[in-house]
């Protein structure tokens, strides 16, 4: 079962950029898809972006054109490049990996965008 390590969160000004990374503890052979969700206090966790092992990507409408999800060299590694950040992007971002028999979640990384 894959364990996920997230990094890249931080505090940036509006209009700035961050890149989040998520690395699994296994080779990723059992992973079928990876992606990112985010959550703010008092609200439900919401979908941000995903990518399948075949390279098919999906984004929520509010981040299209600003965020890019990608893989680099391994099925167990995923990145989220976030550009033109807005205060409403402030949230805890969670990486997930879907396997045949289970779904796995990272610990989360805080992204804060100041006005």
matplotlib code that plots the C-alpha trace (Angstrom):
import matplotlib.pyplot as plt

x = [0.0, 1.5, 2.2, 2.3, 4.7, 3.6, 5.7, 5.8, 3.2, 3.8, 2.8, 2.8, 1.3, -1.5, -0.2, 2.6, 3.4, 4.0, 4.7, 3.4, 4.9, 3.7, 5.9, 4.7, 6.7, 6.3, 7.2, 3.6, 2.9, -0.5, -1.5, -4.2, -4.5, -3.2, -4.4, -5.1, -8.0, -8.2, -10.1, -10.8, -12.2, -15.9, -16.2, -16.1, -13.0, -13.1, -11.5, -8.7, -6.9, -6.2, -4.1, -4.4, -1.6, -2.5, -1.9, -5.5, -5.9, -8.9, -9.2, -11.9, -13.1, -11.7, -8.1, -8.1, -5.4, -3.6, -2.8, -0.9, -0.8, 2.0, 4.1, 7.9, 9.5, 7.4, 3.8, 4.3, 5.1, 2.8, 3.2, 0.9, 2.3, 0.1, 0.5, -1.4, -2.5, -5.5, -6.6, -9.4, -6.9, -5.9, -6.5, -4.9, -4.0, -4.2, -2.6, -4.3, -3.4, -6.0, -5.0, -7.0, -8.1, -7.8, -7.6, -4.7, -4.4, -1.4, -1.1, -1.8, 0.2, -0.9, -1.1, -1.8, -2.2, -2.2, -4.0]
y = [0.0, 3.3, 6.1, 9.6, 12.4, 15.9, 19.1, 22.6, 24.5, 27.9, 31.5, 33.6, 36.9, 37.1, 36.5, 34.3, 30.7, 27.5, 23.9, 21.1, 17.6, 14.2, 11.1, 7.6, 5.1, 2.3, 2.1, 3.0, -0.1, -0.6, 3.1, 3.9, 7.6, 10.4, 13.9, 16.7, 17.9, 20.9, 21.9, 25.1, 25.3, 24.8, 23.5, 20.2, 18.9, 19.8, 18.3, 20.3, 18.2, 14.6, 12.6, 9.0, 6.6, 7.2, 10.9, 12.1, 15.2, 16.9, 20.2, 22.1, 25.1, 27.7, 26.6, 25.9, 27.9, 28.5, 25.1, 22.2, 18.6, 16.4, 13.3, 13.1, 9.8, 7.5, 6.5, 7.2, 10.9, 13.8, 17.6, 20.5, 23.7, 26.6, 30.0, 33.3, 32.3, 34.0, 34.4, 32.0, 29.3, 29.3, 25.8, 22.6, 20.6, 16.8, 14.4, 11.1, 7.9, 5.5, 1.8, -1.2, -2.1, 1.2, 4.9, 6.6, 10.2, 12.3, 14.4, 17.7, 20.8, 24.3, 26.9, 30.5, 33.3, 36.8, 39.8]
z = [0.0, -1.1, 1.5, 0.2, 1.2, 0.2, 0.1, -1.5, 0.5, 1.9, 2.0, -1.2, -2.4, -4.9, -8.4, -7.2, -7.8, -5.9, -6.9, -4.8, -5.0, -3.9, -3.8, -3.1, -1.0, -3.7, -7.3, -8.2, -10.2, -8.5, -8.9, -11.5, -10.9, -8.7, -8.0, -5.6, -3.4, -1.1, 2.0, 3.9, 7.5, 7.6, 4.0, 2.3, 0.6, -3.1, -6.2, -7.8, -10.4, -11.4, -13.8, -14.9, -15.7, -19.3, -18.9, -19.0, -16.9, -15.3, -13.5, -11.6, -13.6, -11.2, -11.7, -15.4, -17.1, -13.8, -12.4, -14.2, -12.9, -14.2, -13.6, -13.8, -14.5, -12.3, -11.6, -7.9, -8.3, -9.1, -9.1, -9.1, -10.6, -9.3, -11.1, -10.8, -7.3, -5.7, -2.1, -2.7, -3.5, 0.2, 1.6, 2.8, -0.3, -0.1, -2.5, -3.3, -5.1, -6.4, -6.4, -7.6, -4.0, -2.0, -2.0, -0.3, 1.1, 2.1, 5.3, 3.5, 2.9, 3.7, 0.9, 1.9, -0.6, 0.8, -0.7]

ax = plt.figure().add_subplot(projection="3d")
ax.plot(x, y, z, "-o")
ax.set_aspect("equal")
plt.show()
